[in-house]
Amino acid sequence: MRNDLANVPPMGWNSWNTFFDTYDESLIMEMADILVSEGYRDCGYQYLILDDCWLEKDRDPSGRLVPSRSRFSNGIEPVIRYIHDKGLKFGIYACCGVRTCAGYPGSFEHENQDALLFAKWGVDYLKYDNCHRPSSLGSELLYRRMSLALRNSGRDILLAACQWGTEDVRKWIRSTGAHTYRSTIDIRDSWNSIKSITEERLMDLEDGSTGCFNDMDMLVAGMYGQGSNPETTSEGCSFEEYQTHFALWAMLNSPLIIGCDLRHLDPSVKALLQNRDLIAINQDPEARTCYKLTCPCSPDAFTLVRPLAGGDYAVGIFNFAENEQQAGFPFWDLGLSARNNQRLHFYDCLSHQDLGTFTECFSAKVPAHGCRIYRVSLVPQLSVNQ
Ligand code: GLA
């Protein structure tokens, strides 16, 4: 068995944000085609995940889950084979209660049976939701149950706990064996939703790293108010806001799970989702957490700093204010001595350009709801006395 299922945050595409209950096998296979032909897979987006609504409303007489006959005319296994043949991995959705959030059969008291079925089908990733639980049972026990079942299913299956942050989930989720976990309510396609999920996440920055990542929910970048999901669709965001959203998820170690319709994607958003400099931060092998610096002159702006493997730092300056801000930080806040004029080299991860070297401090004009993201390295000194 492999044990590297979550050394770095998982990346992929999920049906929920845009398609709700309106997908079928041909749409899913089309998404698989696009993930490969348009370069997403090669950037790291490897999981294609079916969210809720893939089932018939009842189990079969022997208690097995039955894939929707209208969505999957030949069953689900040919679709999974198709996805695997493309070099992708397949994810599916289930729920720890008696019903899924959308009312399909849940896995409560069927955990082992369902895990074995998923393993037999070739499932690689299970999103495990938290609806319709018997009120006497806490979710901790139920996540342990599914984790145990998956770990004994004979297949490596990543467990993505969708727990929404109730019951102090941060304190116990890692010990259940889950590889990722949601700690906030569902995202919507709006700046307010992105902002409030981020603010909650910033309250516990040390949380979520290798082995069990904090999942800030699926990406809404590129939806622009479109989609058939009434729970996610909203007024949409500007490109600047989607860029900030993606950069925050990258900096904060969140899984990068695309949620928009890849068939009709604005080229600038496609370039954003495929920004290899931002993806490299998210997928950094050390998977360290960030620390936060406040901006004394701009209270609604802040800087996130994250040490990367090899010695570089990822630095993101974010502006949550309603107008442009000049925001930045003095280098002693990163640990540099104020006495010896050490220089830092800045590479801009949004424009992909070297900006040169700076001493003492750095600041930039950041538009409202915008960000600036840099890979920063210490310029070697020629001698210790310099
Ligand atoms: C919950 C989850 C969502 C989605 C829906 C499906 O709300 O948090 O991400 O999976 O259920 O019904």
Residues whose N, C-alpha, C, O or C-beta is under 5 A from the ligand:
A	BS01	GLA	W16 D51 D52 C101 A102 C162 D186
